[in-house]
Amino acid sequence: MTITYRDAVEHDAAACIILRGLTRENAVTEAELAEAGITAQTWGAGIKTGLYPGVVALDGTTLAGYCFGHRDTGEIVVLALLPRYEGRGVGKTVLSMTMQRLRQRGFPRLFLGCATDPAVRSYGFYRHLGWRSTGTFDAAGDEVLEYLF
């Protein structure tokens, strides 16, 4: 496995939407994303304008995973991996690279919504990397975690 990483570009959006439906936990289909207003066009436009800075991981030409943040809020809005790349450092790398892009924009604190169930992989993943609970929950019922630089 030779993974390369790069900043996301507009044309990555369609592949990101497909990958989102293929994740092991918290998969969201293209139709579900569209219902929420997230399409290849809207996501691509957000990438192009810099609203959603992000990093993609590629195994050759295969999109292995990605992470995106929100330029205006400092939120990590999504991290997704194909199951075969879990446990190989890909998620940690795309997250770290996206965090650095947001830090460079001046955010001393980042945040994200995370599952409240310790059996879900993301619960331990973020905490292991230094994210801490704020004691609050978002509209989806996810626990809000923060990372302080």
Secondary structure, 3 states (H helix, E strand, C coil): CCEEEEECCHHHHHHHHHHHCCCCCCCCCHHHHHHCCCCHHHHHHHHHHCCCCEEEEEECCEEEEEEEECCCCCEEEEEEECHHHCCCCHHHHHHHHHHHHHHHCCCCEEEEEECCCCCCHHHHHHHHCCCEEEEEECCCCCEEEEEEC
